[in-house]
Amino acid sequence: MDELPVILFDGECNLCNATVRFVLRHERRPWCRFAALQSESGRAFLIKGGKSPACLDTFYLWREGVLLERSDAALAVARALRWPWRGAAIFRVLPRAFRDALYNFVARNRFRWFGRHEFCVMPSGAPEDRFLT
């Protein structure tokens, strides 16, 4: 399981936790693991990917030694989901600058719109063996 991609998410963000639950419900098969950005594992992946461990404002996917971020990460995750959700990968044809601008707008407002936890939480009902600490 060590070669599996890793989704890195903000464990204090309600939207991010909902995204993890969404992936778990809609993936075609178990294909990845998860790590909160605040965890030791999450920080280690950020450093390996050349990012500051303080970069908690985006969604990342560590895959095959490469750290994807923002819309690139989200669209790569969409490809691993069942239909119709994997169809969202079609948005990859849009320029990255446009996709990331939309992504950044949501990221800037995520706490106001969806709320946050005071501490990092594991999404309820999630299989613990899929999470790195």
PyMOL commands that set and color helices and strands:
alter all, ss='L'
color gray80, all
select helices_A, chain A and resi 14-26+40-48+70-78+85-93+96-114+128-130
alter helices_A, ss='H'
color red, helices_A
select strands_A, chain A and resi 6-9+33-36+60-63+66-69+131-132
alter strands_A, ss='S'
color yellow, strands_A
deselect
rebuild
show_as cartoon
